[in-house]
Amino acid sequence: MNWKKDKGPDVVTGFLDQGVFFEGHLAFSGTLRVDGSIKGTIKTDDHLLVGEHGVLEAEIHAGTVSIGGRVTGVIHAKERVQIHSKGRVSGEIHTPVLIIETGAIFDGKSFMTEPGDSHSEIEQPERVAAPVG
């Protein structure tokens, strides 16, 4: 799996490493790479990268989703979903473009949507400035 780390639109701006478990609602902008575990809801207009050690049980609303680990749940992607060779997905995928590499496993239903279509509005994370002084 080739993850861009230093230039281009897929610069990783956030990272959840192995051993990290997050439960709840996660909203972000930019590109988030997950090698830990998430249970809940994930919302972004941007890119979610699920690394080979990532395990997600979630409802995902994103611009693009790249999966090298395990995802169980429902994925809504405005642009594309790509399941890499070591990726495993169980559930539903709603996207205009679905790429499944040789060796990947997809057990569920796929629904082709119009580019940019989303079943619900994606809430953008609030930007809060730290107090100065």
Beta strands, then each sheet from edge to edge (+ up, - down):
strand 1: 12-16
strand 2: 21-27
strand 3: 31-34
strand 4: 37-43
strand 5: 47-50
strand 6: 55-67
strand 7: 70-83
strand 8: 88-95
strand 9: 98-100
strand 10: 105-112
sheet 1: 1+ 3+ 5+ 6+ 4+ 2+
sheet 2: 1+ 3+ 5+ 6+ 7+ 8+ 10+
sheet 3: 1+ 3+ 5+ 6+ 7+ 9+
end
